[in-house]
């Protein structure tokens, strides 16, 4: 069932390429950090933690971080560079939840578009379930404006195998609304990083 989230793919990638994205946080992480501080978010969950480059900016600003990461090598790199105080669960996001905690915020960067339809829906539902009332989820997803859209092997509508082992679902505003309206979508921002992305913000309504 697990496709791009399979352990051996990412384990091999981190073994071969180590800190493949450098140490600077993504633009999405910087914007989300500012947003979380503005809204007094105290603790967050980062599914797809990697080796921690996006986590550090939250930690440095007094936000408690918990991570989920499928690659043991990535977790070891995170501990090496950023210390051992952060809880990082070793496993796939498709197996969430890993704890029964509730979080003020969840930041999920460039991950959900690597999953199939069922897995994407489950991740959204699992994240929403672990959010405190009034809490925020921020997803960064790849846009259909990306040059890789429509390239590679066609799998299903808006989903392509870009190269062996990497399957991507490309979003537009219509598909974002279809997937995220049910979990309190309130803002969609276009953002350019390594590729054109959307920054998606959702809020859990207070009970």
Buried (B, 14 or more C-beta within 10 A) or exposed (E): EBBBBBBEBBBEBBEEEEBEBEEEBBBBBEBBBEBBEEEEBEBBBBBBBBBBBBBBBBBEEEBBBBBBBBBBBBBEBBBEEBEEEBBBBBBBBBBBBBEEEBBBBBBBBBBBBBBBEEBBBBBBEBBBEBBBEEBBBBBBBBBBBBEBBEEBEEBEEBBBBBEEBBBBBBBBEEBBEEBBEEBBBEEBEEBEBEBBBBBBBBBBEEE
